[in-house]
Amino acid sequence: MNHSIDKPLVSIITPSYNQGRFIEETIKSVLNQDYPNIEYIVIDGGSTDNTIDILIKYEGRLRWVSEPDKGQSDAINKGFAMARGSMMAWLNSDDTYLPGTVNKVVDLFCSQTDIGLIYGKAYFIDIEGNVIGRYPTEPFDYNRLAIFNFICQPATFFRKEALDEVGILDINLHYVMDYDLWIRMANKNKFAYLPEFLATYRFHEESKTISPSDAVSNHEETLKIVMKYYGWAPLNRVYGYCYHRLKSKISPGLAERNILIVLLSVIYSFSIYLSLNKRIKLYDLKMINRQNLSKLFKKWIDIYKGY
């Protein structure tokens, strides 16, 4: 990749572990960007599939290491430590950038020097790369961020000083390390929403985001993060945790009866909500409307198909 001294260096990190079927598409989406000054670093956790063969294929156009690590956050942090760019991002090994993404982001960073983080839109894609929906991004609102993470990680870039100010990813978090970082950064930096499609976010059976086996831990971790920074357990966050906890504890036959689980979860949620908050917030009462209630009976991805 050609470098240009008059363009800021952008460092992009890809954490990887046994994602050989997807990672070459990810690599190409970075290397084919039309921005002239990208530093691309792949941190592999010691893959045993064909990942290393693919990385060797692109030597000279990216930097890579392959060694055991403590998980995704640890791998990304290793990449941050190696990075030299003034602007940074990470792109997981099953996601991709769309053409022109880095140029668009750098142009906005350079025109608005007070911005610490930029995020844009992203498509959901399936295992074959077909678009199946759109991530529900929206303009930045700090209070709104407590109830929904509208910042899509693969479509997000930030300045190095913004990262240095709040610290690297928390390696004790396994699901919402990005969400935790956004909240920490938002307390000290100005965020900008770029309403253009910048990336794709892949859904497949190994995705932690949608894996049924990870659902309870994912929602529990999210709820703890919100409580930590906001001192508030939003009703929808409590419901998500209660729903998946109940579903994990009942028999598979009953688990298919979604209406029953929803009704039990609503009751359970109000009990947990009151125990955590001690009172009912008006913000949460406003969430109890027909549109939100209808979402209780749908799968998360189905809500945003054709969003």
Secondary structure, 3 states (H helix, E strand, C coil): CCCCCCCCCEEEEEEECCCHHHHHHHHHHHHCCCCCCEEEEEEECCCCCCHHHHHHHCECCEEEEECCCCCHHHHHHHHHHHCCCCEEEECCCCCEECCCHHHHHHHHHHHCCCEEEEEEEEEEECCCCCEEEECCCCCCCHHHHHHCCCCCHHHEEEEHHHHHHHCCCCCCCCCCHHHHHHHHHHCCCEEEEEEEEEEEEECCCCCCCCCHHHHHHHHHHHHHHHHHHHCCCCHHHHHHHHHHHHHHHCCHHHHCCHHHHHHHHHHHHHHHHHHHHCCCCHHHHCCCCHHHHHHCCCCHHHHCCCC
